[in-house]
Amino acid sequence: MASSRIISRLSWLLPPSLLTLLIVVALIVMFSFPWAASAEVSPLVAYCCQLSVVVVSLASVYFGLKLFRFKRLLPARVFSSKKTYLKWCRFRMVWLMLVSAMALWVASWLEDVSLLWCALLVAVSGFFCLPDDSITFQEP
């Protein structure tokens, strides 16, 4: 029983761990080798992309951490089944990892270190979005 619980926890921790490791390596590489400013991207496009990544990252972290506190989504905080609860948890984890990967891609495209910090923030917030073992489920 304990080994299946450990394996379950490790399966939830694997995506944010790998993405966090990738972002930390990208940060080390970008700080070690200073990049020349990209000449083909206009400043307006770069600013709009940076602003979009920051806003989407912060909104994703907020809504990811507060997902189960929205009364309209889950009014009683008692779920009908474990399957439904895990589906919402997977959706939240996939969304956070996609936003973090998007921030990583835009950071490498614009060669901007500040966007890597946004990607790292979102990836680390995935560690706080693990399924809760103390949630009660209604039996059918």
C-alpha positions in Angstrom: 0.0 0.0 0.0 2.8 2.4 0.9 4.7 1.6 -2.3 1.8 2.3 -4.5 1.3 5.7 -2.8 5.0 6.5 -3.3 4.8 5.5 -7.0 1.6 7.7 -7.3 3.4 10.7 -5.8 6.5 10.2 -8.0 4.3 10.0 -11.1 2.7 13.4 -10.2 6.1 14.9 -9.3 7.9 13.8 -12.6 6.5 16.5 -15.0 7.3 19.5 -12.9 10.6 18.1 -11.8 11.8 17.5 -15.4 10.6 20.9 -16.6 12.2 22.6 -13.6 15.5 20.9 -14.3 15.3 21.9 -18.0 14.6 25.6 -17.0 17.4 25.7 -14.5 19.8 24.3 -17.2 18.5 27.0 -19.6 19.1 29.7 -17.0 22.7 28.5 -16.4 23.4 28.4 -20.1 21.9 31.9 -20.7 23.8 33.4 -17.8 27.1 31.6 -18.9 26.9 32.6 -22.5 25.7 36.2 -23.0 23.5 36.3 -26.1 23.4 39.1 -28.6 20.1 40.9 -28.9 18.0 39.4 -31.6 17.9 41.8 -34.5 15.0 40.2 -36.4 12.3 40.7 -33.7 10.9 44.2 -33.5 10.7 45.7 -30.1 6.9 46.0 -30.2 6.6 42.2 -30.9 9.1 41.4 -28.2 7.3 43.6 -25.7 3.9 42.1 -26.5 5.3 38.5 -26.2 6.9 39.3 -22.9 3.8 40.9 -21.5 1.6 38.0 -22.7 3.9 35.5 -21.1 4.0 37.3 -17.8 0.3 37.8 -17.6 -0.6 34.2 -18.6 2.1 32.8 -16.2 0.8 34.8 -13.2 -2.9 34.0 -14.0 -2.1 30.3 -14.5 -0.3 30.2 -11.1 -3.2 31.9 -9.4 -6.0 29.8 -10.9 -3.9 26.6 -10.6 -3.4 27.1 -6.9 -7.0 28.3 -6.3 -8.8 25.8 -8.6 -10.7 23.9 -6.0 -11.7 27.0 -4.0 -13.9 28.4 -6.7 -17.5 27.9 -5.5 -18.9 27.7 -9.0 -16.7 24.8 -10.0 -17.0 22.7 -6.9 -19.5 24.1 -4.4 -19.3 21.5 -1.6 -15.6 20.6 -1.8 -16.8 17.0 -1.7 -16.2 15.3 -5.0 -18.5 12.7 -6.6 -15.7 10.4 -7.4 -11.9 10.1 -7.2 -11.8 9.8 -11.0 -13.4 13.3 -11.4 -11.0 14.8 -8.8 -7.9 13.3 -10.5 -9.2 14.5 -13.9 -9.2 18.1 -12.6 -5.8 17.6 -11.0 -4.4 16.3 -14.3 -5.9 19.2 -16.2 -4.4 21.7 -13.8 -0.9 20.0 -14.0 -1.0 19.8 -17.8 -2.1 23.4 -18.1 0.7 24.6 -15.8 3.4 22.6 -17.6 2.1 23.9 -21.0 2.3 27.5 -19.8 5.8 26.9 -18.4 6.9 25.3 -21.7 5.4 28.2 -23.6 7.4 30.6 -21.4 10.5 28.6 -22.0 10.0 28.6 -25.8 9.4 32.4 -25.9 12.4 33.0 -23.7 14.6 31.0 -26.0 13.1 32.7 -29.1 13.6 36.2 -27.7 16.8 35.2 -25.9 15.4 36.8 -22.7 16.4 35.6 -19.3 13.5 37.3 -17.4 11.0 35.0 -19.1 12.9 32.0 -17.8 12.1 33.2 -14.3 8.4 33.2 -15.3 8.7 29.6 -16.6 10.5 28.6 -13.4 7.8 30.2 -11.3 5.0 28.2 -13.1 7.0 25.0 -13.0 7.6 25.3 -9.3 4.0 26.0 -8.7 3.2 22.6 -10.1 4.8 21.1 -7.0 2.0 22.8 -4.9 -0.7 21.4 -7.1 -0.4 17.7 -6.2 -3.6 15.8 -5.4 -4.7 16.0 -1.7 -5.1 12.7 0.1 -7.5 14.2 2.7 -10.3 14.9 0.2 -13.5 13.0 0.9 -15.5 11.4 -1.9 -19.2 10.7 -2.0 -20.1 7.0 -2.5 -22.7 6.3 -5.3 
